[in-house]
Amino acid sequence: MDYEQKRRYIGNDAQLFSVKEYTLTQGKARGVRAVDVSTAAGLDYTVLPDRCMDIHQVRFQGKNACLLTPTGIVAPAYYDDAGDGLLKSFTGGFLTTCGLENIGRPSECDGAPLGLHGSLSQTPAERLSVSVEDGGGRPMIVLSGTMRCAKFFGHNLAFKRSILSAYDEAGFFIRDEITNRGFKTAPFMLLYHFNIGYPLLSEQARMCIPSAAVRGRDAHAQEHIGAWEELTPPQAGCEEGCYYHDVQADENGRATVGVVNPELGQRLQISYDKNVLDHFVEWKMMGEGDYALGLEPGNATIDGYAQALHEFDRWLPGFLGKLHEDDLVIVTADHGCDPGYMKHTDHTREYIPMIALGKSVRPVNLGTRVGFCDIAATVAELLNVPYETPGKSFAKEIAE
């Protein structure tokens, strides 16, 4: 029965679906705007315009599907941007949007500290619009708002979010647009921190991540890499684990992840464009009272280049300590990409670094070399291997 036929049975659309705006009045949530949406298919969700239009609670047929943390809903005025201060206002919810200056651990950029996951999720919406529109004979519930992400003498980005639901479907569509309103290039990072919780999430559930490859974020995760998709009952003293996946996409470039709970008879799916969000993080926390699964597509790694450099720096001393007197190490790269350059993803460096080190290597500036052939010529000379190459060896230049 289509909508026009159903209209003969009802006096008000609220008999089929509803949209309700209100403002919270208690505790740290005081003053936060909220919008409740209920569809005819049994889907209920809450959007928080003062928290980046993020989606707070999601229920289907009366059963909760997301993580709700002990903090409850917290107004942006209480946001602490230092270190991991976000955790004092991290409500979890179904979606927390991370960015635009940082999406991972606390870090630093150009001398400025960046808090955990960035400040986007704490940004209130302007130009809030709540409407029901015609979707080709079907009512469409449309919520939209724009977050201003700007800094004097800095970036000026507008983040517009629209959330659309057909009145009779158990799903919604999120459309985000980022517009640079400034006059210079403004790089950004974006991560969608979807949080699944009990009762949809339990040891009876199964996560669905079509992973072509997976690796752990740290030593703990790597140690438990074989159990990345295992869901256990809540455990005391549990440590969180983060796993990086190469999620397989379909022929249209869309990737789909989710959770299935046969005991509950429910399935949740998240579909996204992998051409835009080419990174994916699985965050798993099976702790008592902190029981959650994060399904997190994004446009960058949560650790970033800086973390990779730190890890390499920590590893290097141990490696150097194992070198013998006549060992030689050459560190270089096959190409260069500037992580802050966002106009395209092509190589941005014409030159790459080359460092030769060892106990018998003397400090010297080798200048700008012709190419990799110089390395080949050097290695051949040191190993006394006959080799015809256009390169020029620098073996004698670095020898003590």
N, C-alpha and C positions, 0 to 999 in steps of 0.2 A: 504494500500500500504506500503510495507516494505522499508527499507532504500535503498536497492540495486535497487529497482524499481524507487525510487525517484531520484536516482543519474542520471538516463537517462534524467531528466528534468533540471538538474542544471549544472552550470559550476564550482561552488565553494560551499563548505559547508556553507558559510556565508548566502546563500539563505535560509537555514533551521535553523541554530543555529550559535552562535558566542561566542568567548571568547576573551576579550580584556584586556591587562595589561597596566597600566599607572601610573604616579606619580603626585600627587596633588601639586600645586605650590602657592596657595594663603593662606594668613593669618596663623592661627595656624595649618592648615592642611598641610602646606608646607613640602614636603619630604615624606609624607605618601604614601605608595604603595597601589594600588587598582586593583581589578580584577572584570570586569563586565562579567556576564554570561547571555545569552539569549537563551531560548530553543524554539523549534518549537511549543510548547504548549501554548506559551504566558507568560511564567514565566521569569522575569528579577530579578536578584539580584546582589549585590555588596559585595565582600569579601575584608576585610582590613587586609592584612598580617602583618602590623605593629601594629595591635591591636588584637593580639592573633588569627588571622584568623577568627575573628568574622564576622558575616553577618550583613552588614549595612542596606541598603534599600532593601526591597522586594516589587515587583510589580507583579500583575497578570492581564493580559489584560489591561495594562496601569493604573491600579488603585493601589494606595499605600495600604500596609497592616500593616505597622509598625509605631512605635513611632519614631519621629525625634525631638530631643530636641533643644533648642535655642543655645546650645554650638556649634553645627555643629561638623564636624570631627576635632578632636584635636590630634596632634602628641604626642607620649608618653613622649617626653621631657618636656611637660608642666604638667605632672601628679603630683598631690599633694597628698602624702600618709598620711597626718595628718588628723585625725578625719574624717569628711565627705568631705574632699577635692576632692574626686573622682567626686562629683557633678559638678565641674568646667570643667570636661572633659568627663562627661557621655553623650555620643551621643545618647543613647537609641539604635536605630537601631532595627533590628529584633532579634538579639542575642548579649547579653553581657555575657561573661563567667566569673563567679565569683569563686575565690579561689586563690591559693590553701591553703593559711594560714588562710584565713577568708572568709566567704561568707555572713555575716550579718552586723550588726551595728559595729561601731568602738569599739574596745575592747583592751584587753591587754593579752599577754601570756608570762610567764616567765620574766616579767618586760619590755617586748618589746611592744610598741604600734602597733596595727593592724588597718589599715584604713578601711573605709567602703567597703565591698564586696571584699577586697583583691586586689592584684596588677596584677593578671593574665591577665585581659583584657587590660592592658597597656604594655604587653610584646610582642616585635616584633618577627616574625618568622624567623628562619634560614632554610637553605636547602629548600627554596620555589620551588615547582614544579607545573607547569601548563601544562596539557597535555590532549589530546583526545585519548582515548584508545578503542580497540575493545571490546565490551560487548556482544559477541555472535551474531554478525551481526548487532549490533546497536552501534553507537558511544556513548561513555561514557566520559563526561567531568569530569576530576579529578584534584582537587586542593589539595595540601598537604604542610605542613610546620611543623616545630618543634620549640616549645618555651622552652627556657632554664630557669628553675626555681631553682636557686642555691644560696647558701650563703657559703662563706669561713668559715670553722669550723662548718658548719651546713648541711642542706639538699642539695641533688643534684638530682633533678627530671627533667625528659625530658617529655614534654607534646606534643605528636604528634597528629595533627588533619588532617583528610582527609575529603573532601566534594565531593560527587559524584552525578552527575545528568545524567540521560539518556537524549539524545538530544531531545526526543519527549515527555517528561513527564513534568507535572507541579508540580514537587517536587524535593527534594534532600535528601540525606542521609549523616548524620554526624557520623564519626567514630573517637573516641578519644582513645588514648592509653597513659597511664602514666607509665613510667619506672623509677624505682629507680636505679640511677647510682652510688649511694653512697654505704657505707659499714655498714650502720646501719638503723634501722627501721625509716621510714619517714612518719608519718601520714599526711593525706591531707583532705581537704574539697572541694567539687565541687558543683556548682549550675549553672544551665542553665537559665539565665534571659531572657526569650522570651518576647518581648514587642509588643503588638498589638496596632495599632493606626488607626486613621480616614483615609479614609472613611469606611474601613472594620469594624472598631469599631464605633458604634453609638448607640443611644437609640433604633434603629430598630433591632440591632443585639441581638444575644442570645449566652451566653457562655455555653459551653458544658463540664462540669466537673462531671464525675460519682462519686460523693462523698459519701462514706459510713458514714463519720463523719466529722464534721467541728467545729473549734473553733477559736475565735479571738485572735490575737497576744497580744492585750492590751485591756484596758477598753473601749476605743472608738470603736474598732472593735467588741468587745463582745456586746456592746450596740446595734450595727447595724447588729448582726449576722443573723437576719431574712431576711436581704436584701443583703446577700453576692453575689447573682447572678443577682442583679438588675443593669441594665445599664441605666443611666439617661442622659439627655442633659448636656452639660458643666455647672458647677455651680461656682458662685463666692464664694471665701473663703472656698472652699471644703478641707477637711482633708483626707489624704490617709488612706486606710484601708488594713490590711494584715490578711489573713485567712489561717489557716493550715488545709489541707484536707488529709483524708485517701482515696486516689483514688483507685477505684476498677480496677483490672486488669482482662484480659481474661484468658483462660485456659493455655495459653503459658506464662503468667506472664507479658504480655505487657499491658500498660495503654495508653489510648488515650484521649487527651483533645483538646479543640479548640474553635472556634467562628464561628457562622453561621450568615450571614446577608441576609435574604430573599429579602429585597429591592434591594440590590446590586446583588443578585443572585450568591453569592460566599460563600465558606466555606474554613476554614483553620483548619488543623488537625496536632497535634504534637503527635507522638507515641514514647514511650520509654520503656525500660526494668525496671519494678518496682523492680525486684530482685537486681538491681544495684543502682537505684535511688529510694530509698524507702521513701523519704520525698517529699512533694509538698506544695508550697506556692502560693496563689493567691494574687497578689498585685493589688489593684484597686484605681485609681486616676481619679476622674471625674471633675477635676478643669478646669477652663478656661485657655487655652494655655498649660495645663499640663494634657491632656486627654489621659489616657492610661490604659491598662490592662496587667498585668504581669502574665504569666503562667510559673511557675518556679519549675521544678523537680530538686532534688538534693540528695546527699548522707548523709546529716546531717541537723539538724535544723538550721535556720538562727540566732537564739538567743543563742543556745548552753547551756552547763552546767553552765557556769559562770552566764549567765543571770538568769537562774532558781534559782541559789543560791542567787543572789541579790534580786530577787522577794521574796523568802522565808524570807530572812533577814529583808526586809522592812515590811513584814506582821507579823513577830513574835512578836515585841513589843506590838502591839495592842492586839494580842491574849493573851499574858502573863498578860496584864493589866486587863483582865477579869477573871482571875483565883481567886477562893476563897482560904481561908486560908488553907484548908485541901485538895485541889485539887492536883493531881499528873499527870504529863505528861511524857510519855516515847516515845522518838523519836528513831526509828531504821529503818531497811530496811530488805527486804526479801532476797536480794542477792546484790552482788557488781560487778560493771563493770567499768573498768578503761577507761575513755573517750579517753585517748591518746594511748591505745593499739590497733593496727590495724591488727594483724596477724589473728585474728578470732573474732567472736562476742559472744563467750561463756563467762560465768562468769569468772572474773579474780581475785576476792578477796575471800580468804578462810574465812576471818573475816569481820564483819560489825560493824559499830559504834552503840553504845547504850547510850543514854543520858536521865537521869531522872531529871526532874526539877519541882519545885513548891515552894511556899512560906515557906513550912515546910521541905524542903529537904536540908540536910546539904551537903557541898562539900566533896566528898570522891571518891577515885579511887576504882571502883568495880572490877578491874582486868579483866582477860579473863574468860568469863562465858562458861558454858557447852553448852548452846543453848537457843532457845526461851522458853524452858520449865522453865527456871529461871524466865522469865517475868510472865508466867502463875502462877507459885507458889507465886510470889510476889503479884500479883493482888488478888489472892484467899485469901491470908493472910490479906491483907488490907480490903477486903470486908467481912471477916469472913465467907468465903464460904468453906465448906469441899471439899477438892480436893486432890486426890492421884496423884502424879506426880513425875517423877524422878528428876525434877528440884529442885533447892535450892533457897528459897526466900532471897531477899536482902532488905526486908522491914525494918528490924531493923538496917541495915547498913546505910540507908539513912535518918532515922528518927532523927529529932532534939532532 
